[in-house]
């Protein structure tokens, strides 16, 4: 199996952080403030209960550290499904084209199977998400803490 190319980890740039925050919180790039007439009525979209949060690298379980090291090294991975495309069917992560995300197993001690924990990587540098509940929620890994 060919694993997706891995971007080497470097210090996070302010532009990447600002762009990610804008995409996650505002649904896209921030818009410049321009005077506009107030709408007569505003439709309110339902709020999704599924949210992408942040988690410090140091707060991840040790097995997630092991998985991230394997991803950075390009493998070998302990499970055949590691490195396969994650399709984001749950719609929790930012919408991207097919093949953008890949998933990797985070071992769960005592679990008879792969367990529920995963690292899902995006193609951008430092775009690693951790889920401990099998894709119900995700936390973007913050490597600066």
TIVOVO-811474 format. One record per residue: residue number from 1; residue in three letters; x, y, z of N, C-alpha, C in turn. Coordinates in pm, whole numbers. Layout:
N
<segu i="NUM" aa="ala" n_x="X" n_y="Y" n_z="Z" ca_x="X" ca_y="Y" ca_z="Z" c_x="X" c_y="Y" c_z="Z"/>
...
//
This chain:
145
<segu i="1" aa="unk" n_x="85" n_y="-118" n_z="0" ca_x="0" ca_y="0" ca_z="0" c_x="89" c_y="123" c_z="0"/>
<segu i="2" aa="unk" n_x="56" n_y="219" n_z="-81" ca_x="130" ca_y="344" ca_z="-84" c_x="67" c_y="441" c_z="14"/>
<segu i="3" aa="unk" n_x="149" n_y="492" n_z="103" ca_x="99" ca_y="588" ca_z="201" c_x="108" c_y="728" c_z="145"/>
<segu i="4" aa="unk" n_x="18" n_y="816" n_z="187" ca_x="20" ca_y="953" ca_z="136" c_x="147" c_y="1023" c_z="180"/>
<segu i="5" aa="unk" n_x="194" n_y="1120" n_z="100" ca_x="314" ca_y="1193" ca_z="141" c_x="288" c_y="1269" c_z="270"/>
<segu i="6" aa="unk" n_x="388" n_y="1276" n_z="351" ca_x="375" ca_y="1343" ca_z="480" c_x="457" c_y="1470" c_z="478"/>
<segu i="7" aa="unk" n_x="394" n_y="1580" n_z="512" ca_x="463" ca_y="1707" ca_z="521" c_x="543" c_y="1708" c_z="650"/>
<segu i="8" aa="unk" n_x="671" n_y="1743" n_z="642" ca_x="754" ca_y="1749" ca_z="762" c_x="702" c_y="1855" c_z="857"/>
<segu i="9" aa="unk" n_x="717" n_y="1831" n_z="984" ca_x="668" ca_y="1925" ca_z="1084" c_x="768" c_y="2038" c_z="1104"/>
<segu i="10" aa="unk" n_x="720" n_y="2159" n_z="1089" ca_x="797" ca_y="2279" ca_z="1115" c_x="714" c_y="2368" c_z="1205"/>
<segu i="11" aa="unk" n_x="772" n_y="2477" n_z="1251" ca_x="696" ca_y="2571" ca_z="1336" c_x="574" c_y="2619" c_z="1260"/>
<segu i="12" aa="unk" n_x="465" n_y="2628" n_z="1329" ca_x="338" ca_y="2669" ca_z="1268" c_x="345" c_y="2816" c_z="1229"/>
<segu i="13" aa="unk" n_x="307" n_y="2845" n_z="1107" ca_x="309" ca_y="2984" ca_z="1064" c_x="181" c_y="3053" c_z="1108"/>
<segu i="14" aa="unk" n_x="190" n_y="3182" n_z="1129" ca_x="73" ca_y="3258" ca_z="1172" c_x="-36" c_y="3254" c_z="1065"/>
<segu i="15" aa="unk" n_x="3" n_y="3254" n_z="939" ca_x="-96" ca_y="3252" ca_z="831" c_x="-174" c_y="3121" c_z="832"/>
<segu i="16" aa="unk" n_x="-106" n_y="3008" n_z="854" ca_x="-175" ca_y="2880" ca_z="858" c_x="-272" c_y="2877" c_z="974"/>
<segu i="17" aa="unk" n_x="-229" n_y="2922" n_z="1090" ca_x="-315" ca_y="2922" ca_z="1208" c_x="-435" c_y="3013" c_z="1185"/>
<segu i="18" aa="unk" n_x="-412" n_y="3132" n_z="1131" ca_x="-521" ca_y="3225" ca_z="1107" c_x="-619" c_y="3170" c_z="1004"/>
<segu i="19" aa="unk" n_x="-566" n_y="3108" n_z="900" ca_x="-652" ca_y="3050" ca_z="796" c_x="-735" c_y="2936" c_z="850"/>
<segu i="20" aa="unk" n_x="-675" n_y="2852" n_z="934" ca_x="-748" ca_y="2739" ca_z="990" c_x="-856" c_y="2787" c_z="1086"/>
<segu i="21" aa="unk" n_x="-823" n_y="2884" n_z="1170" ca_x="-923" ca_y="2938" ca_z="1262" c_x="-1038" c_y="3000" c_z="1182"/>
<segu i="22" aa="unk" n_x="-1005" n_y="3074" n_z="1078" ca_x="-1108" ca_y="3136" ca_z="995" c_x="-1196" c_y="3030" c_z="932"/>
<segu i="23" aa="unk" n_x="-1135" n_y="2925" n_z="879" ca_x="-1213" ca_y="2820" ca_z="813" c_x="-1300" c_y="2744" c_z="912"/>
<segu i="24" aa="unk" n_x="-1247" n_y="2717" n_z="1031" ca_x="-1322" ca_y="2640" ca_z="1130" c_x="-1432" c_y="2721" c_z="1196"/>
<segu i="25" aa="unk" n_x="-1403" n_y="2845" n_z="1231" ca_x="-1499" ca_y="2924" ca_z="1307" c_x="-1593" c_y="3005" c_z="1220"/>
<segu i="26" aa="unk" n_x="-1544" n_y="3051" n_z="1108" ca_x="-1626" ca_y="3139" ca_z="1025" c_x="-1676" c_y="3072" c_z="898"/>
<segu i="27" aa="unk" n_x="-1632" n_y="2950" n_z="874" ca_x="-1677" ca_y="2880" ca_z="754" c_x="-1607" c_y="2926" c_z="628"/>
<segu i="28" aa="unk" n_x="-1496" n_y="2993" n_z="641" ca_x="-1423" ca_y="3038" ca_z="524" c_x="-1340" c_y="3159" c_z="558"/>
<segu i="29" aa="unk" n_x="-1280" n_y="3221" n_z="458" ca_x="-1195" ca_y="3336" ca_z="484" c_x="-1274" c_y="3452" c_z="543"/>
<segu i="30" aa="unk" n_x="-1208" n_y="3525" n_z="630" ca_x="-1273" ca_y="3641" ca_z="691" c_x="-1304" c_y="3744" c_z="583"/>
<segu i="31" aa="unk" n_x="-1417" n_y="3809" n_z="595" ca_x="-1456" ca_y="3910" ca_z="497" c_x="-1429" c_y="4048" c_z="552"/>
<segu i="32" aa="unk" n_x="-1389" n_y="4136" n_z="465" ca_x="-1367" ca_y="4274" ca_z="506" c_x="-1500" c_y="4338" c_z="540"/>
<segu i="33" aa="unk" n_x="-1500" n_y="4421" n_z="640" ca_x="-1624" ca_y="4487" ca_z="681" c_x="-1659" c_y="4594" c_z="578"/>
<segu i="34" aa="unk" n_x="-1778" n_y="4583" n_z="521" ca_x="-1827" ca_y="4683" ca_z="427" c_x="-1967" c_y="4720" c_z="470"/>
<segu i="35" aa="unk" n_x="-2001" n_y="4848" n_z="457" ca_x="-2135" ca_y="4888" ca_z="498" c_x="-2240" c_y="4822" c_z="409"/>
<segu i="36" aa="unk" n_x="-2340" n_y="4764" n_z="471" ca_x="-2448" ca_y="4700" ca_z="398" c_x="-2578" c_y="4729" c_z="471"/>
<segu i="37" aa="unk" n_x="-2685" n_y="4727" n_z="397" ca_x="-2816" ca_y="4745" ca_z="459" c_x="-2849" c_y="4622" c_z="541"/>
<segu i="38" aa="unk" n_x="-2909" n_y="4642" n_z="656" ca_x="-2947" ca_y="4530" ca_z="742" c_x="-3061" c_y="4454" c_z="677"/>
<segu i="39" aa="unk" n_x="-3054" n_y="4322" n_z="678" ca_x="-3162" ca_y="4244" ca_z="619" c_x="-3289" c_y="4255" c_z="704"/>
<segu i="40" aa="unk" n_x="-3403" n_y="4241" n_z="639" ca_x="-3531" ca_y="4251" ca_z="710" c_x="-3547" c_y="4135" c_z="807"/>
<segu i="41" aa="unk" n_x="-3506" n_y="4015" n_z="766" ca_x="-3514" ca_y="3898" ca_z="852" c_x="-3391" c_y="3812" c_z="827"/>
<segu i="42" aa="unk" n_x="-3343" n_y="3750" n_z="929" ca_x="-3224" ca_y="3667" ca_z="916" c_x="-3262" c_y="3523" c_z="951"/>
<segu i="43" aa="unk" n_x="-3233" n_y="3431" n_z="859" ca_x="-3259" ca_y="3290" ca_z="885" c_x="-3144" c_y="3235" c_z="969"/>
<segu i="44" aa="unk" n_x="-3176" n_y="3159" n_z="1071" ca_x="-3075" ca_y="3102" ca_z="1158" c_x="-3060" c_y="2955" c_z="1123"/>
<segu i="45" aa="unk" n_x="-2937" n_y="2917" n_z="1086" ca_x="-2910" ca_y="2777" ca_z="1053" c_x="-2897" c_y="2696" c_z="1181"/>
<segu i="46" aa="unk" n_x="-2940" n_y="2571" n_z="1180" ca_x="-2925" ca_y="2487" ca_z="1299" c_x="-2777" c_y="2467" c_z="1330"/>
<segu i="47" aa="unk" n_x="-2744" n_y="2463" n_z="1457" ca_x="-2607" ca_y="2446" ca_z="1500" c_x="-2579" c_y="2297" c_z="1513"/>
<segu i="48" aa="unk" n_x="-2468" n_y="2253" n_z="1455" ca_x="-2429" ca_y="2113" ca_z="1465" c_x="-2374" c_y="2083" c_z="1604"/>
<segu i="49" aa="unk" n_x="-2412" n_y="1970" n_z="1658" ca_x="-2362" ca_y="1929" ca_z="1790" c_x="-2219" c_y="1877" c_z="1780"/>
<segu i="50" aa="unk" n_x="-2177" n_y="1844" n_z="1659" ca_x="-2042" ca_y="1792" ca_z="1639" c_x="-1949" c_y="1909" c_z="1613"/>
<segu i="51" aa="unk" n_x="-1845" n_y="1920" n_z="1693" ca_x="-1754" ca_y="2034" ca_z="1685" c_x="-1611" c_y="1983" c_z="1679"/>
<segu i="52" aa="unk" n_x="-1529" n_y="2054" n_z="1602" ca_x="-1386" ca_y="2027" ca_z="1602" c_x="-1324" c_y="2120" c_z="1703"/>
<segu i="53" aa="unk" n_x="-1258" n_y="2064" n_z="1803" ca_x="-1190" ca_y="2143" ca_z="1904" c_x="-1040" c_y="2134" c_z="1887"/>
<segu i="54" aa="unk" n_x="-967" n_y="2171" n_z="1989" ca_x="-821" ca_y="2161" ca_z="1990" c_x="-779" c_y="2074" c_z="2107"/>
<segu i="55" aa="unk" n_x="-665" n_y="2009" n_z="2092" ca_x="-605" ca_y="1934" ca_z="2201" c_x="-454" c_y="1952" c_z="2194"/>
<segu i="56" aa="unk" n_x="-393" n_y="1975" n_z="2308" ca_x="-247" ca_y="1987" ca_z="2312" c_x="-184" c_y="1850" c_z="2286"/>
<segu i="57" aa="unk" n_x="-76" n_y="1851" n_z="2211" ca_x="-3" ca_y="1728" ca_z="2184" c_x="30" c_y="1656" c_z="2315"/>
<segu i="58" aa="unk" n_x="68" n_y="1733" n_z="2417" ca_x="106" ca_y="1674" ca_z="2545" c_x="-13" c_y="1610" c_z="2617"/>
<segu i="59" aa="unk" n_x="-136" n_y="1645" n_z="2579" ca_x="-255" ca_y="1587" ca_z="2642" c_x="-304" c_y="1460" c_z="2573"/>
<segu i="60" aa="unk" n_x="-245" n_y="1426" n_z="2459" ca_x="-285" ca_y="1304" ca_z="2388" c_x="-238" c_y="1181" c_z="2466"/>
<segu i="61" aa="unk" n_x="-307" n_y="1068" n_z="2450" ca_x="-256" ca_y="946" ca_z="2511" c_x="-123" c_y="907" c_z="2447"/>
<segu i="62" aa="unk" n_x="-40" n_y="838" n_z="2522" ca_x="94" ca_y="803" ca_z="2471" c_x="87" c_y="723" c_z="2341"/>
<segu i="63" aa="unk" n_x="-18" n_y="643" n_z="2325" ca_x="-32" ca_y="565" ca_z="2202" c_x="-54" c_y="655" c_z="2080"/>
<segu i="64" aa="unk" n_x="-116" n_y="772" n_z="2100" ca_x="-132" ca_y="868" ca_z="1990" c_x="3" c_y="926" c_z="1950"/>
<segu i="65" aa="unk" n_x="90" n_y="949" n_z="2049" ca_x="226" ca_y="996" ca_z="2019" c_x="297" c_y="891" c_z="1932"/>
<segu i="66" aa="unk" n_x="281" n_y="764" n_z="1968" ca_x="342" ca_y="656" ca_z="1890" c_x="290" c_y="658" c_z="1746"/>
<segu i="67" aa="unk" n_x="160" n_y="675" n_z="1730" ca_x="100" ca_y="677" ca_z="1596" c_x="152" c_y="794" c_z="1515"/>
<segu i="68" aa="unk" n_x="160" n_y="912" n_z="1576" ca_x="208" ca_y="1030" ca_z="1503" c_x="354" c_y="1011" c_z="1463"/>
<segu i="69" aa="unk" n_x="435" n_y="950" n_z="1548" ca_x="575" ca_y="922" ca_z="1510" c_x="581" c_y="827" c_z="1391"/>
<segu i="70" aa="unk" n_x="495" n_y="725" n_z="1391" ca_x="491" ca_y="633" ca_z="1276" c_x="448" c_y="705" c_z="1149"/>
<segu i="71" aa="unk" n_x="351" n_y="794" n_z="1159" ca_x="305" ca_y="870" ca_z="1042" c_x="420" c_y="954" c_z="988"/>
<segu i="72" aa="unk" n_x="491" n_y="1023" n_z="1077" ca_x="604" ca_y="1107" ca_z="1035" c_x="714" c_y="1025" c_z="969"/>
<segu i="73" aa="unk" n_x="732" n_y="901" n_z="1016" ca_x="836" ca_y="814" ca_z="961" c_x="790" c_y="741" c_z="835"/>
<segu i="74" aa="unk" n_x="661" n_y="750" n_z="803" ca_x="610" ca_y="681" ca_z="685" c_x="580" c_y="534" c_z="709"/>
<segu i="75" aa="unk" n_x="571" n_y="493" n_z="835" ca_x="538" ca_y="354" ca_z="868" c_x="661" c_y="279" c_z="914"/>
<segu i="76" aa="unk" n_x="652" n_y="150" n_z="927" ca_x="539" ca_y="62" ca_z="896" c_x="429" c_y="74" c_z="1000"/>
<segu i="77" aa="unk" n_x="308" n_y="47" n_z="956" ca_x="191" ca_y="62" ca_z="1042" c_x="140" c_y="-75" c_z="1084"/>
<segu i="78" aa="unk" n_x="86" n_y="-86" n_z="1206" ca_x="46" ca_y="-216" ca_z="1258" c_x="-85" c_y="-271" c_z="1201"/>
<segu i="79" aa="unk" n_x="-166" n_y="-186" n_z="1139" ca_x="-296" ca_y="-232" ca_z="1089" c_x="-307" c_y="-206" c_z="939"/>
<segu i="80" aa="unk" n_x="-363" n_y="-301" n_z="864" ca_x="-374" ca_y="-284" ca_z="718" c_x="-453" c_y="-160" c_z="677"/>
<segu i="81" aa="unk" n_x="-549" n_y="-115" n_z="758" ca_x="-630" ca_y="1" ca_z="721" c_x="-560" c_y="134" c_z="749"/>
<segu i="82" aa="unk" n_x="-447" n_y="132" n_z="818" ca_x="-375" ca_y="256" ca_z="846" c_x="-324" c_y="318" c_z="716"/>
<segu i="83" aa="unk" n_x="-350" n_y="447" n_z="700" ca_x="-309" ca_y="519" ca_z="580" c_x="-415" c_y="523" c_z="472"/>
<segu i="84" aa="unk" n_x="-528" n_y="458" n_z="496" ca_x="-634" ca_y="459" ca_z="396" c_x="-709" c_y="593" c_z="399"/>
<segu i="85" aa="unk" n_x="-779" n_y="621" n_z="291" ca_x="-852" ca_y="746" ca_z="280" c_x="-966" c_y="749" c_z="381"/>
<segu i="86" aa="unk" n_x="-976" n_y="861" n_z="452" ca_x="-1087" ca_y="887" ca_z="543" c_x="-1183" c_y="976" c_z="468"/>
<segu i="87" aa="unk" n_x="-1307" n_y="931" n_z="450" ca_x="-1400" ca_y="1002" ca_z="363" c_x="-1479" c_y="1112" c_z="432"/>
<segu i="88" aa="unk" n_x="-1471" n_y="1125" n_z="564" ca_x="-1540" ca_y="1232" ca_z="638" c_x="-1691" c_y="1226" c_z="616"/>
<segu i="89" aa="unk" n_x="-1747" n_y="1104" n_z="609" ca_x="-1893" ca_y="1087" ca_z="590" c_x="-1972" c_y="1152" c_z="702"/>
<segu i="90" aa="unk" n_x="-1912" n_y="1158" n_z="821" ca_x="-1980" ca_y="1218" ca_z="934" c_x="-1993" c_y="1369" c_z="918"/>
<segu i="91" aa="unk" n_x="-1908" n_y="1428" n_z="835" ca_x="-1913" ca_y="1571" ca_z="808" c_x="-1864" c_y="1659" c_z="921"/>
<segu i="92" aa="unk" n_x="-1786" n_y="1603" n_z="1012" ca_x="-1737" ca_y="1680" ca_z="1127" c_x="-1616" c_y="1765" c_z="1087"/>
<segu i="93" aa="unk" n_x="-1526" n_y="1708" n_z="1009" ca_x="-1407" ca_y="1783" ca_z="967" c_x="-1442" c_y="1878" c_z="853"/>
<segu i="94" aa="unk" n_x="-1358" n_y="1980" n_z="831" ca_x="-1383" ca_y="2072" ca_z="719" c_x="-1396" c_y="1994" c_z="588"/>
<segu i="95" aa="unk" n_x="-1490" n_y="2034" n_z="506" ca_x="-1515" ca_y="1966" ca_z="378" c_x="-1394" c_y="1982" c_z="286"/>
<segu i="96" aa="unk" n_x="-1350" n_y="1870" n_z="231" ca_x="-1237" ca_y="1867" ca_z="139" c_x="-1266" c_y="1766" c_z="28"/>
<segu i="97" aa="unk" n_x="-1183" n_y="1765" n_z="-73" ca_x="-1200" ca_y="1671" ca_z="-183" c_x="-1164" c_y="1530" c_z="-136"/>
<segu i="98" aa="unk" n_x="-1214" n_y="1432" n_z="-207" ca_x="-1186" ca_y="1292" ca_z="-175" c_x="-1036" c_y="1266" c_z="-178"/>
<segu i="99" aa="unk" n_x="-987" n_y="1195" n_z="-81" ca_x="-845" ca_y="1163" ca_z="-74" c_x="-764" c_y="1261" c_z="9"/>
<segu i="100" aa="unk" n_x="-827" n_y="1367" n_z="56" ca_x="-757" ca_y="1470" ca_z="133" c_x="-717" c_y="1419" c_z="272"/>
<segu i="101" aa="unk" n_x="-807" n_y="1342" n_z="336" ca_x="-782" ca_y="1292" ca_z="471" c_x="-743" c_y="1144" c_z="468"/>
<segu i="102" aa="unk" n_x="-655" n_y="1106" n_z="562" ca_x="-617" ca_y="965" ca_z="580" c_x="-625" c_y="932" c_z="728"/>
<segu i="103" aa="unk" n_x="-658" n_y="808" n_z="758" ca_x="-676" ca_y="769" ca_z="897" c_x="-572" c_y="667" c_z="942"/>
<segu i="104" aa="unk" n_x="-541" n_y="673" n_z="1071" ca_x="-443" ca_y="584" ca_z="1134" c_x="-495" c_y="543" c_z="1271"/>
<segu i="105" aa="unk" n_x="-474" n_y="419" n_z="1306" ca_x="-520" ca_y="365" ca_z="1433" c_x="-431" c_y="410" c_z="1547"/>
<segu i="106" aa="unk" n_x="-495" n_y="449" n_z="1657" ca_x="-426" ca_y="473" ca_z="1783" c_x="-461" c_y="353" c_z="1870"/>
<segu i="107" aa="unk" n_x="-360" n_y="273" n_z="1902" ca_x="-386" ca_y="152" ca_z="1980" c_x="-458" c_y="184" c_z="2111"/>
<segu i="108" aa="unk" n_x="-550" n_y="96" n_z="2146" ca_x="-625" ca_y="109" ca_z="2271" c_x="-589" c_y="-12" c_z="2356"/>
<segu i="109" aa="unk" n_x="-515" n_y="8" n_z="2466" ca_x="-478" ca_y="-105" ca_z="2551" c_x="-600" c_y="-183" c_z="2597"/>
<segu i="110" aa="unk" n_x="-593" n_y="-314" n_z="2585" ca_x="-702" ca_y="-401" ca_z="2630" c_x="-812" c_y="-422" c_z="2528"/>
<segu i="111" aa="unk" n_x="-809" n_y="-350" n_z="2417" ca_x="-913" ca_y="-365" ca_z="2315" c_x="-882" c_y="-488" c_z="2229"/>
<segu i="112" aa="unk" n_x="-984" n_y="-571" n_z="2202" ca_x="-960" ca_y="-689" ca_z="2119" c_x="-950" c_y="-657" c_z="1969"/>
<segu i="113" aa="unk" n_x="-983" n_y="-532" n_z="1932" ca_x="-975" ca_y="-493" ca_z="1791" c_x="-904" c_y="-357" c_z="1781"/>
<segu i="114" aa="unk" n_x="-924" n_y="-286" n_z="1673" ca_x="-858" ca_y="-157" ca_z="1653" c_x="-903" c_y="-51" c_z="1753"/>
<segu i="115" aa="unk" n_x="-1015" n_y="-70" n_z="1818" ca_x="-1065" ca_y="29" ca_z="1912" c_x="-1125" c_y="148" c_z="1841"/>
<segu i="116" aa="unk" n_x="-1153" n_y="253" n_z="1916" ca_x="-1223" ca_y="370" ca_z="1863" c_x="-1132" c_y="488" c_z="1835"/>
<segu i="117" aa="unk" n_x="-1007" n_y="480" n_z="1876" ca_x="-919" ca_y="598" ca_z="1867" c_x="-845" c_y="602" c_z="1734"/>
<segu i="118" aa="unk" n_x="-839" n_y="723" n_z="1675" ca_x="-772" ca_y="742" ca_z="1547" c_x="-702" c_y="878" c_z="1543"/>
<segu i="119" aa="unk" n_x="-602" n_y="886" n_z="1456" ca_x="-545" ca_y="1012" ca_z="1410" c_x="-587" c_y="1022" c_z="1264"/>
<segu i="120" aa="unk" n_x="-649" n_y="1133" n_z="1228" ca_x="-685" ca_y="1160" ca_z="1088" c_x="-601" c_y="1278" c_z="1044"/>
<segu i="121" aa="unk" n_x="-526" n_y="1258" n_z="936" ca_x="-438" ca_y="1364" ca_z="886" c_x="-498" c_y="1428" c_z="762"/>
<segu i="122" aa="unk" n_x="-473" n_y="1558" n_z="751" ca_x="-506" ca_y="1631" ca_z="629" c_x="-376" c_y="1652" c_z="552"/>
<segu i="123" aa="unk" n_x="-385" n_y="1710" n_z="436" ca_x="-266" ca_y="1727" ca_z="353" c_x="-183" c_y="1849" c_z="392"/>
<segu i="124" aa="unk" n_x="-237" n_y="1938" n_z="475" ca_x="-161" ca_y="2055" ca_z="518" c_x="-70" c_y="2019" c_z="634"/>
<segu i="125" aa="unk" n_x="38" n_y="2094" n_z="649" ca_x="129" ca_y="2074" ca_z="761" c_x="57" c_y="2096" c_z="893"/>
<segu i="126" aa="unk" n_x="79" n_y="2009" n_z="988" ca_x="20" ca_y="2016" ca_z="1122" c_x="-132" c_y="2003" c_z="1120"/>
<segu i="127" aa="unk" n_x="-186" n_y="1936" n_z="1025" ca_x="-330" ca_y="1915" ca_z="1022" c_x="-357" c_y="1770" c_z="1063"/>
<segu i="128" aa="unk" n_x="-342" n_y="1745" n_z="1191" ca_x="-368" ca_y="1614" ca_z="1249" c_x="-483" c_y="1628" c_z="1347"/>
<segu i="129" aa="unk" n_x="-580" n_y="1541" n_z="1333" ca_x="-697" ca_y="1542" ca_z="1420" c_x="-699" c_y="1413" c_z="1501"/>
<segu i="130" aa="unk" n_x="-737" n_y="1424" n_z="1628" ca_x="-749" ca_y="1307" ca_z="1714" c_x="-896" c_y="1284" c_z="1745"/>
<segu i="131" aa="unk" n_x="-940" n_y="1159" n_z="1736" ca_x="-1073" ca_y="1122" ca_z="1782" c_x="-1058" c_y="1002" c_z="1875"/>
<segu i="132" aa="unk" n_x="-1120" n_y="1012" n_z="1990" ca_x="-1120" ca_y="903" ca_z="2085" c_x="-1253" c_y="830" c_z="2087"/>
<segu i="133" aa="unk" n_x="-1347" n_y="874" n_z="2002" ca_x="-1482" ca_y="818" ca_z="2004" c_x="-1530" c_y="777" c_z="1864"/>
<segu i="134" aa="unk" n_x="-1438" n_y="727" n_z="1786" ca_x="-1467" ca_y="674" ca_z="1652" c_x="-1547" c_y="771" c_z="1566"/>
<segu i="135" aa="unk" n_x="-1487" n_y="891" n_z="1545" ca_x="-1534" ca_y="992" ca_z="1451" c_x="-1655" c_y="1074" c_z="1497"/>
<segu i="136" aa="unk" n_x="-1698" n_y="1059" n_z="1621" ca_x="-1808" ca_y="1143" ca_z="1670" c_x="-1761" c_y="1287" c_z="1687"/>
<segu i="137" aa="unk" n_x="-1642" n_y="1304" n_z="1746" ca_x="-1582" ca_y="1435" ca_z="1766" c_x="-1435" c_y="1428" c_z="1727"/>
<segu i="138" aa="unk" n_x="-1379" n_y="1542" n_z="1692" ca_x="-1239" ca_y="1551" ca_z="1656" c_x="-1176" c_y="1670" c_z="1727"/>
<segu i="139" aa="unk" n_x="-1048" n_y="1657" n_z="1759" ca_x="-970" ca_y="1768" ca_z="1812" c_x="-847" c_y="1786" c_z="1724"/>
<segu i="140" aa="unk" n_x="-825" n_y="1908" n_z="1677" ca_x="-704" ca_y="1940" ca_z="1602" c_x="-588" c_y="1939" c_z="1700"/>
<segu i="141" aa="unk" n_x="-483" n_y="1866" n_z="1668" ca_x="-368" ca_y="1854" ca_z="1757" c_x="-286" c_y="1981" c_z="1748"/>
<segu i="142" aa="unk" n_x="-262" n_y="2043" n_z="1863" ca_x="-178" ca_y="2163" ca_z="1874" c_x="-40" c_y="2118" c_z="1919"/>
<segu i="143" aa="unk" n_x="57" n_y="2129" n_z="1831" ca_x="193" ca_y="2081" ca_z="1858" c_x="276" c_y="2184" c_z="1935"/>
<segu i="144" aa="unk" n_x="219" n_y="2300" n_z="1967" ca_x="295" ca_y="2403" ca_z="2037" c_x="278" c_y="2396" c_z="2188"/>
<segu i="145" aa="unk" n_x="198" n_y="2303" n_z="2237" ca_x="179" ca_y="2293" ca_z="2382" c_x="189" c_y="2149" c_z="2428"/>
//
